[in-house]
């Protein structure tokens, strides 16, 4: 069954890789829709066979191990150090009390999770690196992972070099196929609104200076003070690409079935301010930004219940 599931997910990735992205309100190609329906059937059959199927409203057992996958946002880059990762303040697996991460909230439900918070996120990672991170999570037997990936796919040096949506979708599909082999629960976050970052920082001379000197997300943030038509169109195209990435993530998450929760655009829609970003680069979330990410994503995720948490020894006897 697992082998069949992986082959179906891979087929779906191939089937959509060369297709044009449907317009908003449109429909996917029939072959892709059929593949997604088959994915859902296969995953649900696998979960049901193991007796782990649950309705969306049912409480989930607290995992024995959790892991974070993604890029510099999830790695906590610049959240507590000068141009360095700070996993302790990650919205996902961080253990800094002020952030109130997913890990700390789950730890409050089941102390057996203590110390089993793994962060495989890599600063600078694009969707190309997600499958390798997923493989590490599978090897670590993570029962729950968070995924936030795509900002770097859009933040290319030139807008024309952004990752194509079909490629992004195929990469996410491959990573999810790996996680499906162990029935891992997935929380999939939307990519933040990079256009909003430009809008709130364009009038801040310090922010513009950091963006220009550091070549930070040039596809969106280059020539930040410019109101020229070409620059407005460039930013609009980058924003549209981020929206398309989020639509692809939602699609792949839905195909995974009840074991995946997409945030419904909660991160993209969050009205962050400059108080939520690091004063060292005006791009990455600071501790307040990480806390906000933890709040909105946890609220959009699974409902966990300590009462149904597996016994600590049984959960780790593998």
C-alpha positions as CSV (number, residue, x, y, z in Angstrom):
1,X,0.0,0.0,0.0
2,X,2.8,2.4,0.9
3,X,4.6,1.8,-2.4
4,X,1.4,2.3,-4.3
5,X,0.7,5.6,-2.4
6,X,4.2,6.9,-3.3
7,X,3.8,6.0,-6.9
8,X,0.4,7.7,-7.1
9,X,1.8,10.9,-5.5
10,X,4.7,10.8,-7.9
11,X,2.4,10.4,-10.9
12,X,0.4,13.4,-9.8
13,X,3.5,15.5,-9.6
14,X,4.5,14.4,-13.1
15,X,1.0,15.0,-14.4
16,X,0.9,18.6,-13.2
17,X,4.6,19.5,-13.8
18,X,4.0,20.5,-17.4
19,X,0.5,21.9,-17.1
20,X,-0.4,25.6,-17.0
21,X,-1.5,26.9,-13.6
22,X,-5.3,27.3,-13.6
23,X,-6.6,30.8,-13.4
24,X,-8.4,31.8,-10.2
25,X,-11.8,30.3,-10.2
26,X,-10.8,27.8,-13.0
27,X,-10.5,24.0,-12.9
28,X,-7.4,21.8,-13.1
29,X,-6.8,19.5,-16.0
30,X,-8.9,16.4,-15.8
31,X,-5.9,14.1,-15.5
32,X,-4.6,16.1,-12.6
33,X,-8.0,16.1,-10.9
34,X,-8.2,12.4,-11.3
35,X,-4.8,11.9,-9.9
36,X,-5.6,13.9,-6.8
37,X,-8.8,12.0,-6.3
38,X,-6.8,8.7,-6.4
39,X,-4.2,10.2,-4.0
40,X,-7.0,10.9,-1.5
41,X,-8.5,7.5,-1.8
42,X,-5.1,5.8,-1.4
43,X,-4.1,7.8,1.7
44,X,-7.5,7.4,3.3
45,X,-7.4,3.7,2.7
46,X,-3.9,3.5,4.3
47,X,-4.9,5.5,7.4
48,X,-8.1,3.6,7.8
49,X,-6.4,0.2,7.5
50,X,-4.2,1.2,10.5
51,X,-7.2,2.2,12.6
52,X,-6.0,5.8,12.8
53,X,-8.6,7.6,10.7
54,X,-10.3,10.5,12.5
55,X,-12.8,13.1,11.6
56,X,-11.6,16.7,11.2
57,X,-13.1,17.6,14.6
58,X,-11.6,14.7,16.5
59,X,-8.7,15.2,18.9
60,X,-5.4,13.9,17.8
61,X,-2.8,12.1,20.0
62,X,0.2,14.3,20.9
63,X,3.1,13.0,18.8
64,X,6.1,11.4,20.4
65,X,8.4,13.4,18.1
66,X,7.8,16.6,16.0
67,X,9.9,18.3,13.4
68,X,10.0,21.6,11.6
69,X,10.6,21.8,7.8
70,X,11.2,24.9,5.8
71,X,13.6,27.8,5.3
72,X,15.1,30.7,7.4
73,X,11.7,31.8,8.8
74,X,11.2,28.5,10.6
75,X,14.9,28.3,11.5
76,X,14.4,31.5,13.5
77,X,17.0,33.4,11.5
78,X,17.8,36.8,13.0
79,X,15.2,36.2,15.8
80,X,17.9,36.4,18.5
81,X,21.3,36.7,16.9
82,X,23.1,38.7,14.3
83,X,22.6,36.9,11.0
84,X,22.3,33.5,12.6
85,X,19.7,30.9,13.0
86,X,17.9,30.8,16.3
87,X,15.8,27.6,16.5
88,X,15.0,28.3,20.1
89,X,12.6,31.0,18.9
90,X,11.1,29.1,16.0
91,X,7.3,29.3,15.8
92,X,7.3,25.6,15.3
93,X,9.8,23.8,17.5
94,X,11.3,26.5,19.6
95,X,11.6,26.2,23.3
96,X,11.8,29.9,24.2
97,X,8.8,30.6,26.5
98,X,8.0,34.0,24.9
99,X,7.3,32.5,21.5
100,X,4.7,29.9,22.6
101,X,5.6,27.6,19.8
102,X,3.7,24.5,18.6
103,X,6.2,22.4,20.5
104,X,5.6,24.2,23.9
105,X,1.9,24.0,23.5
106,X,2.1,20.3,22.8
107,X,4.6,19.8,25.6
108,X,2.0,21.3,28.0
109,X,-0.3,18.5,26.9
110,X,2.2,15.7,27.1
111,X,5.5,16.1,29.0
112,X,6.8,13.0,27.2
113,X,7.5,15.2,24.1
114,X,10.2,17.0,26.0
115,X,13.4,17.1,24.0
116,X,11.8,15.6,20.9
117,X,11.5,18.9,18.9
118,X,13.7,18.6,15.8
119,X,14.3,21.6,13.5
120,X,15.4,20.6,10.0
121,X,14.6,24.0,8.4
122,X,17.5,25.4,6.4
123,X,18.1,29.1,5.9
124,X,18.0,29.9,2.2
125,X,16.1,26.7,1.4
126,X,13.7,26.6,-1.5
127,X,11.1,24.0,-2.3
128,X,14.0,22.0,-3.9
129,X,15.3,21.1,-0.5
130,X,12.0,20.1,1.1
131,X,12.2,16.4,0.2
132,X,15.6,16.0,1.8
133,X,14.2,17.6,5.0
134,X,11.2,15.3,4.9
135,X,13.5,12.3,4.6
136,X,15.2,13.4,7.8
137,X,11.9,13.7,9.5
138,X,10.9,10.2,8.4
139,X,14.2,8.8,9.6
140,X,13.6,10.5,13.0
141,X,10.1,9.0,13.1
142,X,8.5,12.4,13.5
143,X,4.7,11.9,14.0
144,X,4.0,15.6,13.3
145,X,5.8,18.1,11.1
146,X,5.2,21.7,10.2
147,X,6.0,23.0,6.7
148,X,6.5,26.6,5.6
149,X,8.4,26.9,2.3
150,X,8.2,29.1,-0.7
151,X,9.5,32.6,0.3
152,X,12.9,31.9,-1.2
153,X,11.3,30.4,-4.3
154,X,9.8,33.9,-4.9
155,X,12.8,35.9,-3.6
156,X,15.0,35.3,-6.6
157,X,17.5,37.9,-7.9
158,X,15.2,38.5,-10.9
159,X,11.5,38.0,-11.0
160,X,11.9,35.8,-14.2
161,X,13.9,33.3,-12.2
162,X,11.2,32.5,-9.6
163,X,10.4,28.8,-9.2
164,X,7.6,27.9,-11.6
165,X,4.4,26.9,-9.8
166,X,4.2,23.5,-11.4
167,X,7.8,22.8,-10.2
168,X,6.9,24.0,-6.7
169,X,3.8,21.8,-6.7
170,X,5.8,18.8,-7.8
171,X,8.5,19.3,-5.1
172,X,5.9,19.6,-2.4
173,X,4.2,16.5,-3.6
174,X,7.4,14.5,-3.5
175,X,8.1,15.6,0.0
176,X,4.6,14.8,1.2
177,X,4.9,11.4,-0.5
178,X,7.8,10.6,1.8
179,X,6.0,11.7,4.9
180,X,3.0,9.6,3.8
181,X,5.0,6.4,4.2
182,X,4.9,6.8,7.9
183,X,1.5,8.4,8.2
184,X,3.1,11.7,9.5
185,X,0.6,14.5,10.4
186,X,1.5,17.6,8.5
187,X,0.7,21.2,9.2
188,X,1.2,23.3,6.0
189,X,1.5,27.0,6.4
190,X,1.0,29.6,3.7
191,X,3.9,31.7,2.5
192,X,3.8,35.2,4.0
193,X,2.7,38.2,1.9
194,X,5.9,39.7,0.6
195,X,4.1,42.5,-1.0
196,X,2.8,43.6,2.4
197,X,6.4,43.7,3.7
198,X,7.3,46.0,0.8
199,X,4.2,48.2,1.5
200,X,4.9,48.7,5.3
201,X,8.6,49.2,4.8
202,X,8.9,51.2,1.6
203,X,8.8,54.6,3.5
204,X,11.4,53.5,6.1
205,X,14.8,54.6,4.9
206,X,16.6,52.1,7.2
207,X,14.5,49.2,5.9
208,X,15.1,50.2,2.3
209,X,18.9,50.5,3.0
210,X,19.0,47.0,4.4
211,X,17.0,45.6,1.5
212,X,19.3,47.3,-1.1
213,X,22.7,46.6,0.6
214,X,21.8,43.0,1.5
215,X,20.1,42.2,-1.8
216,X,17.2,41.0,0.2
217,X,14.4,39.5,-1.8
218,X,15.2,41.6,-4.8
219,X,12.3,40.2,-6.9
220,X,10.0,42.1,-4.6
221,X,12.1,44.6,-2.6
222,X,14.5,46.0,-5.2
223,X,14.0,49.7,-5.9
224,X,11.6,49.8,-3.0
225,X,11.0,53.5,-3.3
226,X,10.1,53.4,-7.0
227,X,6.5,53.9,-8.1
228,X,7.4,53.3,-11.8
229,X,4.9,51.1,-13.7
230,X,7.5,48.5,-14.4
231,X,8.2,48.1,-10.7
232,X,4.6,48.0,-9.7
233,X,4.0,45.3,-12.3
234,X,7.0,43.3,-11.1
235,X,5.8,43.4,-7.5
236,X,2.3,42.4,-8.6
237,X,3.7,39.4,-10.5
238,X,5.7,38.3,-7.4
239,X,2.7,38.6,-5.2
240,X,0.6,36.5,-7.7
241,X,3.3,33.9,-7.7
242,X,3.2,33.6,-3.9
243,X,-0.6,33.3,-4.0
244,X,-0.1,30.5,-6.6
245,X,2.4,28.7,-4.3
246,X,-0.2,28.9,-1.5
247,X,-2.9,27.5,-3.8
248,X,-0.6,24.6,-4.7
249,X,0.2,23.9,-1.1
250,X,-3.5,23.8,-0.2
251,X,-4.1,21.4,-3.1
252,X,-1.3,19.0,-2.2
253,X,-2.4,19.2,1.5
254,X,-6.0,18.4,0.6
255,X,-4.8,15.4,-1.5
256,X,-2.9,14.1,1.5
257,X,-6.2,13.8,3.3
258,X,-7.2,14.2,7.0
259,X,-3.6,13.9,8.0
260,X,-2.8,17.3,6.7
261,X,-4.0,20.7,7.8
262,X,-3.5,23.8,5.6
263,X,-3.7,27.2,7.4
264,X,-6.3,28.5,4.9
265,X,-4.0,31.5,4.1
266,X,-3.7,32.6,7.8
267,X,0.0,33.4,7.5
268,X,-0.4,35.2,4.2
269,X,-3.3,37.2,5.5
270,X,-1.8,38.2,8.8
271,X,-1.5,42.0,9.2
272,X,2.1,42.1,10.4
273,X,3.9,45.3,11.0
274,X,7.6,46.3,11.2
275,X,7.4,45.4,14.9
276,X,7.2,41.8,13.8
277,X,10.3,41.8,11.7
278,X,14.0,41.8,12.6
279,X,15.7,45.2,12.8
280,X,18.8,43.5,11.5
281,X,17.4,42.9,8.0
282,X,13.7,44.0,7.9
283,X,12.7,40.7,6.4
284,X,12.8,37.8,8.9
285,X,10.4,37.6,11.8
286,X,11.8,38.8,15.2
287,X,10.6,37.2,18.4
288,X,7.3,39.0,18.2
289,X,6.9,37.9,14.6
290,X,7.7,34.3,15.6
291,X,5.1,34.4,18.4
292,X,2.5,35.8,15.9
293,X,3.3,32.9,13.5
294,X,2.9,30.4,16.4
295,X,-0.5,31.9,17.3
296,X,-2.1,32.0,13.9
297,X,-0.7,28.6,12.7
298,X,-1.6,26.7,15.9
299,X,-5.1,28.0,15.8
300,X,-5.5,26.8,12.2
301,X,-4.0,23.4,12.9
302,X,-4.9,20.1,14.5
303,X,-6.9,19.8,17.7
304,X,-4.7,17.9,20.2
305,X,-5.8,16.2,23.3
306,X,-3.6,15.0,26.2
307,X,-6.3,12.4,27.0
308,X,-5.5,10.5,23.9
309,X,-1.8,11.0,23.9
310,X,0.1,7.6,23.5
311,X,1.9,6.3,26.6
312,X,5.5,7.6,26.4
313,X,7.2,4.2,26.3
314,X,4.8,2.7,23.9
315,X,5.1,5.7,21.6
316,X,8.9,5.2,21.4
317,X,9.0,1.4,21.3
318,X,9.9,0.9,17.6
